[in-house]
Amino acid sequence: MDRNRWKAQCQILICAAVLDAAILGLMAGTVQVRAGAADSRKELSLAEEQAILPDTGRILPAGSPEMTAEEGKENSRFAALGSVVALTFDDGPDVYTSTLLDTLEQYGAQATFFMLGSNVEKYGADVIPRMAAIGCELGNHSYAHPNMKELSTDDGLAQFQMTDDLIAQYNNGQGATVIRFPYGNSTDELLASIGRPSIMWDVDTLDWQTKNVQANISAVLNSVSPGDIILMHDIHAPTVKTVEKIIPWLIENGYDVLTVSELMERKGIKMKDGKVYASGK
């Protein structure tokens, strides 16, 4: 082999070695970058985690002024995951209650129905067995919706006993598990004698007054927060239409729609007979 050919082969070998070293260095750098990115990702705060948008990959602090309206909505949804609310319906059952039960069953939601004995006589056979079958809670709202402050304790108790007896006809002999006083009015003596928790509310839709679907929707969406007990009336057609809109919205925004007793259990609140509860907060 002549000297020039030997030098050329040496140069080729040196170049190949340099190239191999460069490739190995580049690969090592890439691994470090990826590892660094992973470490950085692990250090994100919970608020930043909640603001990660799966479709864009953007990471923004919660409440960032740069967050778009759509991103803000997405962040709100993540913040509400695992929350619970209770829908409650007074004064029924009525001709609209079956449609309301259709909506509840469609979305796997439950509600608490505070029923009047006078309406149980008319519609109880049609709806009470179905309420129980889909996991709803049966509540007692008196027989004729009187103002309990104007009745004696005995007369007030009789109002609830008549309704319990009527409910029991369609519920395997069992009356209501919770009660709600008409107008929210009671006396200390009646409350102490009623033998069950008394349920109030902290979101009043005023659906009985507005009888307007959009007004009802706004009343819920503008006020709802985890642990709320929402008051509505299943004797009004607009209310039943409202429920068709708000239940999917609540579910989409991370809420479980439960009965009052389920909400309290989820919140770790053990309800006691004769005590008043207005929310799970």
C-alpha positions in Angstrom: 0.0 0.0 0.0 1.5 3.4 -0.9 1.7 6.2 1.6 -1.0 8.4 0.0 -3.6 5.6 0.0 -2.8 4.8 3.7 -3.3 8.5 4.7 -6.7 8.6 2.9 -8.0 5.5 4.7 -6.9 7.0 8.0 -8.8 10.2 7.3 -11.9 8.2 6.4 -11.7 6.3 9.7 -11.2 9.5 11.7 -14.2 11.2 10.1 -16.4 8.2 10.8 -15.4 8.2 14.4 -16.2 11.9 14.7 -19.5 11.4 13.1 -20.4 8.5 15.4 -19.5 10.7 18.5 -21.7 13.5 17.2 -24.7 11.2 16.7 -24.3 9.8 20.2 -24.0 13.3 21.7 -27.2 14.4 19.9 -29.1 11.4 21.1 -28.0 12.0 24.7 -29.0 15.6 24.5 -32.4 14.6 23.2 -32.9 12.2 26.1 -31.9 15.0 28.6 -34.3 17.4 27.0 -37.2 14.9 27.2 -36.3 14.0 30.8 -36.1 17.7 31.7 -39.5 18.3 30.1 -41.0 15.4 32.1 -39.5 16.7 35.4 -40.8 20.2 34.6 -44.2 18.7 33.9 -44.3 16.9 37.2 -43.6 20.2 39.0 -46.8 21.9 37.6 -49.1 23.1 40.3 -52.6 21.6 40.6 -54.1 24.8 39.2 -51.9 24.5 36.1 -52.7 20.8 35.7 -56.4 21.8 35.6 -55.8 24.4 32.9 -54.1 21.9 30.5 -56.2 21.8 27.4 -56.1 18.3 25.8 -56.8 19.7 22.3 -54.3 22.5 22.3 -51.6 21.4 24.7 -51.5 24.9 26.2 -50.7 25.2 29.9 -52.2 28.3 31.6 -52.6 29.1 35.3 -56.2 28.8 36.4 -57.9 32.2 36.0 -55.2 33.5 33.6 -56.4 36.6 31.7 -55.0 35.0 28.6 -57.4 32.1 28.9 -60.0 32.1 26.2 -63.7 31.8 27.0 -63.7 28.2 25.8 -60.6 27.4 27.8 -62.2 29.0 30.9 -65.2 26.8 30.4 -63.0 23.7 30.2 -61.1 24.8 33.3 -64.3 25.3 35.2 -65.5 21.8 34.2 -62.3 20.2 35.7 -62.7 22.2 38.9 -66.2 20.8 39.4 -65.3 17.1 38.9 -66.7 15.0 41.8 -69.2 17.6 43.0 -72.7 16.8 44.0 -76.1 18.6 44.0 -79.6 17.6 45.0 -82.7 18.4 42.9 -85.9 18.5 45.0 -89.4 18.8 43.7 -92.4 20.0 45.8 -96.2 19.8 45.6 -96.5 16.8 43.3 -96.9 14.3 42.0 -98.8 15.6 38.9 -99.4 14.9 35.3 -95.9 16.1 34.4 -94.1 13.9 36.9 -93.8 10.9 34.6 -92.0 13.0 32.0 -89.6 14.3 34.7 -88.9 10.7 35.7 -88.1 9.9 32.0 -85.4 12.6 32.1 -83.9 11.5 35.4 -83.8 7.9 34.2 -82.2 8.9 30.8 -79.3 10.6 32.5 -78.9 8.2 35.5 -79.8 11.0 37.9 -81.9 10.9 41.1 -84.0 13.5 42.9 -86.0 13.9 46.1 -89.8 14.3 45.7 -91.6 16.1 48.5 -95.2 15.0 47.8 -98.6 16.2 48.9 -101.0 13.6 50.1 -103.8 15.2 48.1 -101.8 14.6 44.9 -100.6 11.2 45.9 -104.2 10.1 46.0 -104.5 11.2 42.3 -101.2 10.2 40.8 -99.2 8.1 43.4 -100.0 4.8 41.9 -98.5 5.8 38.5 -95.3 7.4 39.7 -94.3 6.3 43.2 -93.2 2.8 42.4 -91.2 4.1 39.5 -89.5 6.8 41.7 -88.4 4.1 44.0 -87.2 1.8 41.2 -84.9 4.4 39.7 -83.4 5.4 43.0 -85.3 8.6 43.8 -86.1 9.6 47.4 -89.7 9.9 48.7 -90.4 12.9 50.8 -93.4 14.1 52.7 -94.7 17.7 52.2 -98.0 17.3 54.2 -101.4 16.4 52.9 -102.9 19.8 52.0 -100.0 22.3 52.2 -101.2 24.3 55.2 -99.1 26.8 57.1 -97.9 24.6 60.0 -97.5 27.7 62.3 -101.3 28.1 62.2 -102.0 24.5 63.2 -101.7 22.6 66.5 -98.8 20.1 66.8 -101.3 17.3 66.7 -103.0 18.6 63.5 -99.6 19.2 61.9 -98.5 15.6 62.7 -101.8 14.3 61.2 -101.1 16.1 57.9 -97.8 14.2 57.6 -99.2 10.9 58.9 -102.0 10.9 56.3 -99.4 11.4 53.5 -97.1 8.7 54.9 -100.0 6.3 54.8 -100.8 7.1 51.2 -97.2 6.9 50.1 -96.9 3.5 51.8 -99.6 2.0 49.7 -97.3 2.3 46.7 -93.9 1.8 48.4 -94.1 -1.6 50.0 -95.6 -0.3 53.2 -92.9 2.4 53.8 -93.7 6.1 54.2 -91.4 9.0 53.4 -87.8 9.1 54.7 -87.5 12.9 54.8 -90.0 15.8 55.2 -90.3 19.4 54.1 -92.6 21.8 55.7 -94.9 23.8 53.5 -93.5 27.3 53.0 -90.6 26.1 55.1 -92.7 27.0 58.2 -92.7 24.9 61.3 -92.7 25.1 65.1 -90.2 23.8 67.6 -92.8 21.4 69.0 -93.7 19.9 65.6 -90.0 19.7 64.5 -89.2 17.8 67.7 -92.1 15.4 67.1 -91.8 14.7 63.4 -89.2 11.9 63.7 -87.3 12.6 60.5 -84.8 15.2 59.1 -86.4 18.4 57.8 -85.0 19.5 54.5 -84.9 23.2 53.3 -83.0 24.5 50.3 -80.3 27.0 49.4 -81.1 27.6 45.7 -84.7 28.7 45.1 -85.5 28.8 41.4 -88.9 30.6 42.0 -90.2 28.4 39.2 -93.7 28.6 40.7 -93.6 32.3 40.1 -91.8 32.8 36.8 -93.1 29.6 35.1 -90.5 30.3 32.5 -87.9 27.8 31.2 -85.1 30.3 30.6 -85.6 32.0 33.9 -85.4 28.6 35.7 -82.3 27.7 33.8 -80.6 31.0 34.7 -81.6 30.6 38.4 -79.8 27.3 38.6 -76.7 28.0 36.4 -76.0 31.4 37.9 -76.2 30.1 41.5 -75.3 26.4 41.6 -72.2 25.2 43.6 -71.2 21.9 45.1 -73.5 20.8 48.0 -76.5 22.8 46.9 -80.1 21.7 47.5 -82.2 23.1 44.6 -85.9 23.8 45.0 -88.3 23.3 42.1 -91.9 22.1 41.6 -92.9 19.2 39.3 -96.5 20.6 39.0 -95.4 23.1 36.4 -94.7 22.1 32.7 -91.9 24.7 32.3 -90.1 23.2 35.3 -90.0 19.8 33.7 -88.7 21.3 30.5 -86.1 23.1 32.5 -84.8 19.8 34.0 -84.3 18.5 30.5 -81.7 21.2 30.0 -80.0 21.6 33.4 -79.4 17.9 34.1 -77.1 17.3 31.1 -75.4 20.7 31.9 -74.7 19.7 35.5 -73.4 16.3 34.4 -71.2 17.9 31.7 -69.8 20.2 34.3 -68.8 17.4 36.6 -71.8 17.2 39.0 -73.4 14.1 40.3 -77.2 14.7 40.6 -78.3 12.8 43.7 -81.0 12.6 46.3 -80.8 14.7 49.5 -79.8 11.8 51.6 -77.2 10.6 49.1 -75.7 14.2 48.9 -75.4 14.3 52.7 -73.8 10.9 52.8 -71.3 11.9 50.2 -70.5 15.0 52.2 -70.1 13.0 55.4 -73.1 14.6 57.1 -75.2 12.3 59.2 -78.7 13.7 59.3 -80.6 13.5 62.6 -84.4 13.4 63.2 -85.8 16.8 64.1 -82.9 18.7 62.7 -83.1 21.1 59.7 -80.7 20.9 56.7 -80.6 23.4 53.9 -77.4 22.3 52.0 -74.5 19.8 52.1 -72.0 22.6 52.7 
